[in-house]
């Protein structure tokens, strides 16, 4: 069974040499953070997302 780290993500971010399992956990969190943020913004502000896509094209 894999050991789950209970170290807060903020502490891992402030650490100069995080343990490999903590670093992996932080990387997994950051990889999904952008997608979750985009989905949340699109849900709250649908017109803004459409305008941003038009400006980028």
CHARMM-style PDB file with segment names, atoms N, HN, CA, C and O in Angstrom:
ATOM      1  N   UNK     1       0.840  -1.188   0.000  1.00  0.00      PROA
ATOM      2  CA  UNK     1       0.000   0.000   0.000  1.00  0.00      PROA
ATOM      3  C   UNK     1       0.883   1.248   0.000  1.00  0.00      PROA
ATOM      4  O   UNK     1       1.862   1.328   0.741  1.00  0.00      PROA
ATOM      5  N   UNK     2       0.528   2.203  -0.827  1.00  0.00      PROA
ATOM      6  HN  UNK     2      -0.268   2.138  -1.429  1.00  0.00      PROA
ATOM      7  CA  UNK     2       1.311   3.420  -0.953  1.00  0.00      PROA
ATOM      8  C   UNK     2       1.079   4.339   0.232  1.00  0.00      PROA
ATOM      9  O   UNK     2      -0.045   4.499   0.709  1.00  0.00      PROA
ATOM     10  N   UNK     3       2.162   4.938   0.694  1.00  0.00      PROA
ATOM     11  HN  UNK     3       3.075   4.808   0.306  1.00  0.00      PROA
ATOM     12  CA  UNK     3       2.045   5.880   1.804  1.00  0.00      PROA
ATOM     13  C   UNK     3       1.595   7.237   1.260  1.00  0.00      PROA
ATOM     14  O   UNK     3       2.183   7.767   0.317  1.00  0.00      PROA
ATOM     15  N   UNK     4       0.569   7.776   1.853  1.00  0.00      PROA
ATOM     16  HN  UNK     4       0.091   7.346   2.619  1.00  0.00      PROA
ATOM     17  CA  UNK     4       0.046   9.069   1.412  1.00  0.00      PROA
ATOM     18  C   UNK     4       0.611  10.152   2.319  1.00  0.00      PROA
ATOM     19  O   UNK     4       0.534  10.063   3.544  1.00  0.00      PROA
ATOM     20  N   UNK     5       1.176  11.169   1.696  1.00  0.00      PROA
ATOM     21  HN  UNK     5       1.239  11.242   0.700  1.00  0.00      PROA
ATOM     22  CA  UNK     5       1.760  12.271   2.450  1.00  0.00      PROA
ATOM     23  C   UNK     5       0.659  13.185   2.970  1.00  0.00      PROA
ATOM     24  O   UNK     5      -0.295  13.491   2.254  1.00  0.00      PROA
ATOM     25  N   UNK     6       0.792  13.611   4.196  1.00  0.00      PROA
ATOM     26  HN  UNK     6       1.566  13.363   4.778  1.00  0.00      PROA
ATOM     27  CA  UNK     6      -0.169  14.544   4.794  1.00  0.00      PROA
ATOM     28  C   UNK     6       0.420  15.952   4.878  1.00  0.00      PROA
ATOM     29  O   UNK     6      -0.149  16.828   5.529  1.00  0.00      PROA
ATOM     30  N   UNK     7       1.550  16.165   4.225  1.00  0.00      PROA
ATOM     31  HN  UNK     7       2.012  15.454   3.697  1.00  0.00      PROA
ATOM     32  CA  UNK     7       2.202  17.468   4.252  1.00  0.00      PROA
ATOM     33  C   UNK     7       1.380  18.438   3.396  1.00  0.00      PROA
ATOM     34  O   UNK     7       1.042  18.107   2.259  1.00  0.00      PROA
ATOM     35  N   UNK     8       1.054  19.623   3.912  1.00  0.00      PROA
ATOM     36  HN  UNK     8       1.329  19.892   4.835  1.00  0.00      PROA
ATOM     37  CA  UNK     8       0.291  20.594   3.124  1.00  0.00      PROA
ATOM     38  C   UNK     8       1.050  21.021   1.867  1.00  0.00      PROA
ATOM     39  O   UNK     8       2.276  21.123   1.881  1.00  0.00      PROA
ATOM     40  N   UNK     9       0.316  21.269   0.784  1.00  0.00      PROA
ATOM     41  HN  UNK     9      -0.681  21.186   0.773  1.00  0.00      PROA
ATOM     42  CA  UNK     9       0.949  21.662  -0.473  1.00  0.00      PROA
ATOM     43  C   UNK     9       1.733  22.962  -0.325  1.00  0.00      PROA
ATOM     44  O   UNK     9       2.773  23.126  -0.963  1.00  0.00      PROA
ATOM     45  N   UNK    10       1.260  23.881   0.496  1.00  0.00      PROA
ATOM     46  HN  UNK    10       0.416  23.748   1.015  1.00  0.00      PROA
ATOM     47  CA  UNK    10       1.974  25.147   0.701  1.00  0.00      PROA
ATOM     48  C   UNK    10       3.353  24.899   1.303  1.00  0.00      PROA
ATOM     49  O   UNK    10       4.314  25.588   0.962  1.00  0.00      PROA
ATOM     50  N   UNK    11       3.452  23.926   2.189  1.00  0.00      PROA
ATOM     51  HN  UNK    11       2.671  23.366   2.466  1.00  0.00      PROA
ATOM     52  CA  UNK    11       4.740  23.603   2.792  1.00  0.00      PROA
ATOM     53  C   UNK    11       5.676  22.995   1.752  1.00  0.00      PROA
ATOM     54  O   UNK    11       6.873  23.284   1.745  1.00  0.00      PROA
ATOM     55  N   UNK    12       5.134  22.155   0.876  1.00  0.00      PROA
ATOM     56  HN  UNK    12       4.162  21.920   0.882  1.00  0.00      PROA
ATOM     57  CA  UNK    12       5.955  21.551  -0.179  1.00  0.00      PROA
ATOM     58  C   UNK    12       6.478  22.642  -1.103  1.00  0.00      PROA
ATOM     59  O   UNK    12       7.637  22.602  -1.518  1.00  0.00      PROA
ATOM     60  N   UNK    13       5.629  23.618  -1.429  1.00  0.00      PROA
ATOM     61  HN  UNK    13       4.688  23.651  -1.091  1.00  0.00      PROA
ATOM     62  CA  UNK    13       6.048  24.718  -2.298  1.00  0.00      PROA
ATOM     63  C   UNK    13       7.173  25.532  -1.674  1.00  0.00      PROA
ATOM     64  O   UNK    13       8.073  25.989  -2.379  1.00  0.00      PROA
ATOM     65  N   UNK    14       7.128  25.717  -0.362  1.00  0.00      PROA
ATOM     66  HN  UNK    14       6.397  25.345   0.210  1.00  0.00      PROA
ATOM     67  CA  UNK    14       8.140  26.538   0.301  1.00  0.00      PROA
ATOM     68  C   UNK    14       9.416  25.762   0.603  1.00  0.00      PROA
ATOM     69  O   UNK    14      10.436  26.362   0.940  1.00  0.00      PROA
ATOM     70  N   UNK    15       9.374  24.456   0.488  1.00  0.00      PROA
ATOM     71  HN  UNK    15       8.545  23.969   0.214  1.00  0.00      PROA
ATOM     72  CA  UNK    15      10.536  23.630   0.790  1.00  0.00      PROA
ATOM     73  C   UNK    15      11.530  23.658  -0.365  1.00  0.00      PROA
ATOM     74  O   UNK    15      11.140  23.572  -1.529  1.00  0.00      PROA
ATOM     75  N   UNK    16      12.820  23.777  -0.039  1.00  0.00      PROA
ATOM     76  HN  UNK    16      13.137  23.846   0.907  1.00  0.00      PROA
ATOM     77  CA  UNK    16      13.840  23.806  -1.093  1.00  0.00      PROA
ATOM     78  C   UNK    16      14.088  22.426  -1.678  1.00  0.00      PROA
ATOM     79  O   UNK    16      14.343  22.299  -2.876  1.00  0.00      PROA
ATOM     80  N   UNK    17      14.017  21.395  -0.854  1.00  0.00      PROA
ATOM     81  HN  UNK    17      13.810  21.498   0.119  1.00  0.00      PROA
ATOM     82  CA  UNK    17      14.244  20.027  -1.313  1.00  0.00      PROA
ATOM     83  C   UNK    17      13.129  19.111  -0.816  1.00  0.00      PROA
ATOM     84  O   UNK    17      13.310  18.374   0.153  1.00  0.00      PROA
ATOM     85  N   UNK    18      11.972  19.161  -1.485  1.00  0.00      PROA
ATOM     86  HN  UNK    18      11.825  19.760  -2.272  1.00  0.00      PROA
ATOM     87  CA  UNK    18      10.880  18.292  -1.031  1.00  0.00      PROA
ATOM     88  C   UNK    18      11.188  16.826  -1.297  1.00  0.00      PROA
ATOM     89  O   UNK    18      11.956  16.493  -2.200  1.00  0.00      PROA
ATOM     90  N   UNK    19      10.588  15.969  -0.510  1.00  0.00      PROA
ATOM     91  HN  UNK    19       9.964  16.239   0.224  1.00  0.00      PROA
ATOM     92  CA  UNK    19      10.770  14.535  -0.723  1.00  0.00      PROA
ATOM     93  C   UNK    19      10.163  14.163  -2.072  1.00  0.00      PROA
ATOM     94  O   UNK    19       9.224  14.818  -2.524  1.00  0.00      PROA
ATOM     95  N   UNK    20      10.686  13.119  -2.722  1.00  0.00      PROA
ATOM     96  HN  UNK    20      11.449  12.587  -2.354  1.00  0.00      PROA
ATOM     97  CA  UNK    20      10.181  12.744  -4.056  1.00  0.00      PROA
ATOM     98  C   UNK    20       8.676  12.484  -4.085  1.00  0.00      PROA
ATOM     99  O   UNK    20       8.004  12.872  -5.040  1.00  0.00      PROA
ATOM    100  N   UNK    21       8.142  11.836  -3.056  1.00  0.00      PROA
ATOM    101  HN  UNK    21       8.688  11.521  -2.280  1.00  0.00      PROA
ATOM    102  CA  UNK    21       6.697  11.565  -3.070  1.00  0.00      PROA
ATOM    103  C   UNK    21       5.889  12.852  -2.904  1.00  0.00      PROA
ATOM    104  O   UNK    21       4.792  12.969  -3.450  1.00  0.00      PROA
ATOM    105  N   UNK    22       6.429  13.823  -2.150  1.00  0.00      PROA
ATOM    106  HN  UNK    22       7.320  13.728  -1.706  1.00  0.00      PROA
ATOM    107  CA  UNK    22       5.743  15.108  -2.009  1.00  0.00      PROA
ATOM    108  C   UNK    22       5.807  15.893  -3.317  1.00  0.00      PROA
ATOM    109  O   UNK    22       4.830  16.524  -3.720  1.00  0.00      PROA
ATOM    110  N   UNK    23       6.959  15.847  -3.969  1.00  0.00      PROA
ATOM    111  HN  UNK    23       7.752  15.333  -3.641  1.00  0.00      PROA
ATOM    112  CA  UNK    23       7.127  16.542  -5.249  1.00  0.00      PROA
ATOM    113  C   UNK    23       6.169  15.958  -6.288  1.00  0.00      PROA
ATOM    114  O   UNK    23       5.557  16.699  -7.057  1.00  0.00      PROA
ATOM    115  N   UNK    24       6.042  14.651  -6.308  1.00  0.00      PROA
ATOM    116  HN  UNK    24       6.539  14.050  -5.683  1.00  0.00      PROA
ATOM    117  CA  UNK    24       5.136  13.981  -7.244  1.00  0.00      PROA
ATOM    118  C   UNK    24       3.692  14.406  -6.983  1.00  0.00      PROA
ATOM    119  O   UNK    24       2.933  14.654  -7.919  1.00  0.00      PROA
ATOM    120  N   UNK    25       3.320  14.487  -5.711  1.00  0.00      PROA
ATOM    121  HN  UNK    25       3.937  14.285  -4.950  1.00  0.00      PROA
ATOM    122  CA  UNK    25       1.963  14.902  -5.339  1.00  0.00      PROA
ATOM    123  C   UNK    25       1.693  16.338  -5.781  1.00  0.00      PROA
ATOM    124  O   UNK    25       0.610  16.645  -6.280  1.00  0.00      PROA
ATOM    125  N   UNK    26       2.673  17.210  -5.598  1.00  0.00      PROA
ATOM    126  HN  UNK    26       3.552  16.960  -5.192  1.00  0.00      PROA
ATOM    127  CA  UNK    26       2.529  18.600  -6.016  1.00  0.00      PROA
ATOM    128  C   UNK    26       2.409  18.690  -7.537  1.00  0.00      PROA
ATOM    129  O   UNK    26       1.588  19.451  -8.049  1.00  0.00      PROA
ATOM    130  N   UNK    27       3.224  17.920  -8.260  1.00  0.00      PROA
ATOM    131  HN  UNK    27       3.892  17.303  -7.844  1.00  0.00      PROA
ATOM    132  CA  UNK    27       3.163  17.928  -9.721  1.00  0.00      PROA
ATOM    133  C   UNK    27       1.800  17.461 -10.227  1.00  0.00      PROA
ATOM    134  O   UNK    27       1.256  18.033 -11.172  1.00  0.00      PROA
ATOM    135  N   UNK    28       1.251  16.423  -9.597  1.00  0.00      PROA
ATOM    136  HN  UNK    28       1.693  15.959  -8.830  1.00  0.00      PROA
ATOM    137  CA  UNK    28      -0.074  15.928  -9.984  1.00  0.00      PROA
ATOM    138  C   UNK    28      -1.135  16.994  -9.732  1.00  0.00      PROA
ATOM    139  O   UNK    28      -2.035  17.186 -10.549  1.00  0.00      PROA
ATOM    140  N   UNK    29      -1.027  17.680  -8.606  1.00  0.00      PROA
ATOM    141  HN  UNK    29      -0.296  17.524  -7.942  1.00  0.00      PROA
ATOM    142  CA  UNK    29      -1.995  18.726  -8.278  1.00  0.00      PROA
ATOM    143  C   UNK    29      -1.925  19.869  -9.292  1.00  0.00      PROA
ATOM    144  O   UNK    29      -2.955  20.334  -9.780  1.00  0.00      PROA
ATOM    145  N   UNK    30      -0.714  20.315  -9.605  1.00  0.00      PROA
ATOM    146  HN  UNK    30       0.123  19.937  -9.209  1.00  0.00      PROA
ATOM    147  CA  UNK    30      -0.555  21.438 -10.521  1.00  0.00      PROA
ATOM    148  C   UNK    30      -1.002  21.078 -11.935  1.00  0.00      PROA
ATOM    149  O   UNK    30      -1.504  21.935 -12.662  1.00  0.00      PROA
ATOM    150  N   UNK    31      -0.826  19.821 -12.331  1.00  0.00      PROA
ATOM    151  HN  UNK    31      -0.418  19.125 -11.740  1.00  0.00      PROA
ATOM    152  CA  UNK    31      -1.233  19.390 -13.666  1.00  0.00      PROA
ATOM    153  C   UNK    31      -2.748  19.481 -13.836  1.00  0.00      PROA
ATOM    154  O   UNK    31      -3.235  19.803 -14.920  1.00  0.00      PROA
ATOM    155  N   UNK    32      -3.482  19.203 -12.782  1.00  0.00      PROA
ATOM    156  HN  UNK    32      -3.087  18.942 -11.901  1.00  0.00      PROA
ATOM    157  CA  UNK    32      -4.945  19.243 -12.882  1.00  0.00      PROA
ATOM    158  C   UNK    32      -5.515  20.605 -12.484  1.00  0.00      PROA
ATOM    159  O   UNK    32      -6.682  20.888 -12.753  1.00  0.00      PROA
ATOM    160  N   UNK    33      -4.707  21.441 -11.853  1.00  0.00      PROA
ATOM    161  HN  UNK    33      -3.759  21.211 -11.635  1.00  0.00      PROA
ATOM    162  CA  UNK    33      -5.195  22.727 -11.355  1.00  0.00      PROA
ATOM    163  C   UNK    33      -5.680  23.628 -12.489  1.00  0.00      PROA
ATOM    164  O   UNK    33      -6.735  24.253 -12.381  1.00  0.00      PROA
ATOM    165  N   UNK    34      -4.908  23.694 -13.579  1.00  0.00      PROA
ATOM    166  HN  UNK    34      -4.051  23.186 -13.667  1.00  0.00      PROA
ATOM    167  CA  UNK    34      -5.285  24.566 -14.696  1.00  0.00      PROA
ATOM    168  C   UNK    34      -6.613  24.151 -15.316  1.00  0.00      PROA
ATOM    169  O   UNK    34      -7.463  24.996 -15.600  1.00  0.00      PROA
ATOM    170  N   UNK    35      -6.791  22.844 -15.527  1.00  0.00      PROA
ATOM    171  HN  UNK    35      -6.100  22.158 -15.297  1.00  0.00      PROA
ATOM    172  CA  UNK    35      -8.041  22.372 -16.121  1.00  0.00      PROA
ATOM    173  C   UNK    35      -9.229  22.678 -15.206  1.00  0.00      PROA
ATOM    174  O   UNK    35     -10.286  23.111 -15.666  1.00  0.00      PROA
ATOM    175  N   UNK    36      -9.039  22.448 -13.912  1.00  0.00      PROA
ATOM    176  HN  UNK    36      -8.180  22.097 -13.538  1.00  0.00      PROA
ATOM    177  CA  UNK    36     -10.127  22.725 -12.968  1.00  0.00      PROA
ATOM    178  C   UNK    36     -10.437  24.214 -12.926  1.00  0.00      PROA
ATOM    179  O   UNK    36     -11.601  24.604 -12.835  1.00  0.00      PROA
ATOM    180  N   UNK    37      -9.406  25.045 -12.992  1.00  0.00      PROA
ATOM    181  HN  UNK    37      -8.461  24.728 -13.067  1.00  0.00      PROA
ATOM    182  CA  UNK    37      -9.617  26.497 -12.968  1.00  0.00      PROA
ATOM    183  C   UNK    37     -10.357  26.959 -14.214  1.00  0.00      PROA
ATOM    184  O   UNK    37     -11.277  27.772 -14.127  1.00  0.00      PROA
ATOM    185  N   UNK    38      -9.959  26.445 -15.374  1.00  0.00      PROA
ATOM    186  HN  UNK    38      -9.212  25.785 -15.445  1.00  0.00      PROA
ATOM    187  CA  UNK    38     -10.628  26.828 -16.618  1.00  0.00      PROA
ATOM    188  C   UNK    38     -12.093  26.423 -16.591  1.00  0.00      PROA
ATOM    189  O   UNK    38     -12.961  27.191 -17.007  1.00  0.00      PROA
ATOM    190  N   UNK    39     -12.368  25.226 -16.106  1.00  0.00      PROA
ATOM    191  HN  UNK    39     -11.663  24.602 -15.768  1.00  0.00      PROA
ATOM    192  CA  UNK    39     -13.752  24.751 -16.040  1.00  0.00      PROA
ATOM    193  C   UNK    39     -14.570  25.618 -15.084  1.00  0.00      PROA
ATOM    194  O   UNK    39     -15.722  25.946 -15.368  1.00  0.00      PROA
ATOM    195  N   UNK    40     -13.981  25.982 -13.969  1.00  0.00      PROA
ATOM    196  HN  UNK    40     -13.045  25.715 -13.738  1.00  0.00      PROA
ATOM    197  CA  UNK    40     -14.690  26.803 -12.978  1.00  0.00      PROA
ATOM    198  C   UNK    40     -14.983  28.196 -13.538  1.00  0.00      PROA
ATOM    199  O   UNK    40     -16.081  28.720 -13.356  1.00  0.00      PROA
ATOM    200  N   UNK    41     -14.005  28.793 -14.217  1.00  0.00      PROA
ATOM    201  HN  UNK    41     -13.113  28.367 -14.365  1.00  0.00      PROA
ATOM    202  CA  UNK    41     -14.197  30.123 -14.802  1.00  0.00      PROA
ATOM    203  C   UNK    41     -15.247  30.062 -15.909  1.00  0.00      PROA
ATOM    204  O   UNK    41     -16.103  30.941 -16.002  1.00  0.00      PROA
ATOM    205  N   UNK    42     -15.184  29.033 -16.741  1.00  0.00      PROA
ATOM    206  HN  UNK    42     -14.488  28.318 -16.665  1.00  0.00      PROA
ATOM    207  CA  UNK    42     -16.157  28.892 -17.829  1.00  0.00      PROA
ATOM    208  C   UNK    42     -17.570  28.737 -17.279  1.00  0.00      PROA
ATOM    209  O   UNK    42     -18.531  29.234 -17.868  1.00  0.00      PROA
ATOM    210  N   UNK    43     -17.692  28.053 -16.157  1.00  0.00      PROA
ATOM    211  HN  UNK    43     -16.912  27.650 -15.679  1.00  0.00      PROA
ATOM    212  CA  UNK    43     -19.010  27.853 -15.550  1.00  0.00      PROA
ATOM    213  C   UNK    43     -19.547  29.167 -14.968  1.00  0.00      PROA
ATOM    214  O   UNK    43     -20.737  29.459 -15.082  1.00  0.00      PROA
ATOM    215  N   UNK    44     -18.672  29.948 -14.352  1.00  0.00      PROA
ATOM    216  HN  UNK    44     -17.705  29.711 -14.260  1.00  0.00      PROA
ATOM    217  CA  UNK    44     -19.112  31.193 -13.708  1.00  0.00      PROA
ATOM    218  C   UNK    44     -19.294  32.341 -14.695  1.00  0.00      PROA
ATOM    219  O   UNK    44     -20.197  33.162 -14.539  1.00  0.00      PROA
ATOM    220  N   UNK    45     -18.430  32.398 -15.716  1.00  0.00      PROA
ATOM    221  HN  UNK    45     -17.695  31.730 -15.843  1.00  0.00      PROA
ATOM    222  CA  UNK    45     -18.439  33.529 -16.649  1.00  0.00      PROA
ATOM    223  C   UNK    45     -18.405  33.052 -18.098  1.00  0.00      PROA
ATOM    224  O   UNK    45     -17.397  33.260 -18.774  1.00  0.00      PROA
ATOM    225  N   UNK    46     -19.457  32.428 -18.598  1.00  0.00      PROA
ATOM    226  HN  UNK    46     -20.276  32.259 -18.050  1.00  0.00      PROA
ATOM    227  CA  UNK    46     -19.439  31.903 -19.967  1.00  0.00      PROA
ATOM    228  C   UNK    46     -19.140  32.955 -21.043  1.00  0.00      PROA
ATOM    229  O   UNK    46     -18.377  32.654 -21.961  1.00  0.00      PROA
ATOM    230  N   UNK    47     -19.702  34.174 -20.980  1.00  0.00      PROA
ATOM    231  HN  UNK    47     -20.322  34.418 -20.234  1.00  0.00      PROA
ATOM    232  CA  UNK    47     -19.396  35.149 -22.038  1.00  0.00      PROA
ATOM    233  C   UNK    47     -17.921  35.536 -22.089  1.00  0.00      PROA
ATOM    234  O   UNK    47     -17.380  35.753 -23.173  1.00  0.00      PROA
ATOM    235  N   UNK    48     -17.266  35.626 -20.937  1.00  0.00      PROA
ATOM    236  HN  UNK    48     -17.705  35.449 -20.057  1.00  0.00      PROA
ATOM    237  CA  UNK    48     -15.855  36.000 -20.916  1.00  0.00      PROA
ATOM    238  C   UNK    48     -14.997  34.959 -21.617  1.00  0.00      PROA
ATOM    239  O   UNK    48     -14.054  35.315 -22.323  1.00  0.00      PROA
ATOM    240  N   UNK    49     -15.301  33.700 -21.437  1.00  0.00      PROA
ATOM    241  HN  UNK    49     -16.067  33.411 -20.862  1.00  0.00      PROA
ATOM    242  CA  UNK    49     -14.522  32.643 -22.067  1.00  0.00      PROA
ATOM    243  C   UNK    49     -14.677  32.720 -23.580  1.00  0.00      PROA
ATOM    244  O   UNK    49     -13.699  32.539 -24.306  1.00  0.00      PROA
ATOM    245  N   UNK    50     -15.891  32.986 -24.070  1.00  0.00      PROA
ATOM    246  HN  UNK    50     -16.685  33.133 -23.480  1.00  0.00      PROA
ATOM    247  CA  UNK    50     -16.119  33.104 -25.505  1.00  0.00      PROA
ATOM    248  C   UNK    50     -15.341  34.285 -26.086  1.00  0.00      PROA
ATOM    249  O   UNK    50     -14.762  34.170 -27.166  1.00  0.00      PROA
ATOM    250  N   UNK    51     -15.321  35.415 -25.382  1.00  0.00      PROA
ATOM    251  HN  UNK    51     -15.791  35.508 -24.505  1.00  0.00      PROA
ATOM    252  CA  UNK    51     -14.603  36.591 -25.860  1.00  0.00      PROA
ATOM    253  C   UNK    51     -13.106  36.351 -25.901  1.00  0.00      PROA
ATOM    254  O   UNK    51     -12.437  36.800 -26.832  1.00  0.00      PROA
ATOM    255  N   UNK    52     -12.574  35.664 -24.927  1.00  0.00      PROA
ATOM    256  HN  UNK    52     -13.118  35.299 -24.171  1.00  0.00      PROA
ATOM    257  CA  UNK    52     -11.138  35.380 -24.891  1.00  0.00      PROA
ATOM    258  C   UNK    52     -10.760  34.497 -26.068  1.00  0.00      PROA
ATOM    259  O   UNK    52      -9.723  34.712 -26.694  1.00  0.00      PROA
ATOM    260  N   UNK    53     -11.590  33.502 -26.378  1.00  0.00      PROA
ATOM    261  HN  UNK    53     -12.433  33.327 -25.870  1.00  0.00      PROA
ATOM    262  CA  UNK    53     -11.301  32.620 -27.510  1.00  0.00      PROA
ATOM    263  C   UNK    53     -11.322  33.396 -28.826  1.00  0.00      PROA
ATOM    264  O   UNK    53     -10.510  33.131 -29.712  1.00  0.00      PROA
ATOM    265  N   UNK    54     -12.237  34.347 -28.960  1.00  0.00      PROA
ATOM    266  HN  UNK    54     -12.897  34.562 -28.240  1.00  0.00      PROA
ATOM    267  CA  UNK    54     -12.313  35.151 -30.181  1.00  0.00      PROA
ATOM    268  C   UNK    54     -11.084  36.041 -30.319  1.00  0.00      PROA
ATOM    269  O   UNK    54     -10.569  36.213 -31.424  1.00  0.00      PROA
ATOM    270  N   UNK    55     -10.607  36.608 -29.214  1.00  0.00      PROA
ATOM    271  HN  UNK    55     -11.025  36.468 -28.316  1.00  0.00      PROA
ATOM    272  CA  UNK    55      -9.437  37.480 -29.243  1.00  0.00      PROA
ATOM    273  C   UNK    55      -8.177  36.703 -29.596  1.00  0.00      PROA
ATOM    274  O   UNK    55      -7.296  37.230 -30.274  1.00  0.00      PROA
ATOM    275  N   UNK    56      -8.083  35.469 -29.149  1.00  0.00      PROA
ATOM    276  HN  UNK    56      -8.800  35.041 -28.598  1.00  0.00      PROA
ATOM    277  CA  UNK    56      -6.890  34.664 -29.400  1.00  0.00      PROA
ATOM    278  C   UNK    56      -6.832  34.143 -30.828  1.00  0.00      PROA
ATOM    279  O   UNK    56      -5.767  33.736 -31.291  1.00  0.00      PROA
ATOM    280  N   UNK    57      -7.949  34.146 -31.527  1.00  0.00      PROA
ATOM    281  HN  UNK    57      -8.815  34.477 -31.151  1.00  0.00      PROA
ATOM    282  CA  UNK    57      -7.956  33.596 -32.897  1.00  0.00      PROA
ATOM    283  C   UNK    57      -7.663  34.641 -33.922  1.00  0.00      PROA
ATOM    284  OT1 UNK    57      -7.631  34.344 -35.116  1.00  0.00      PROA
TER     285      UNK     57
END
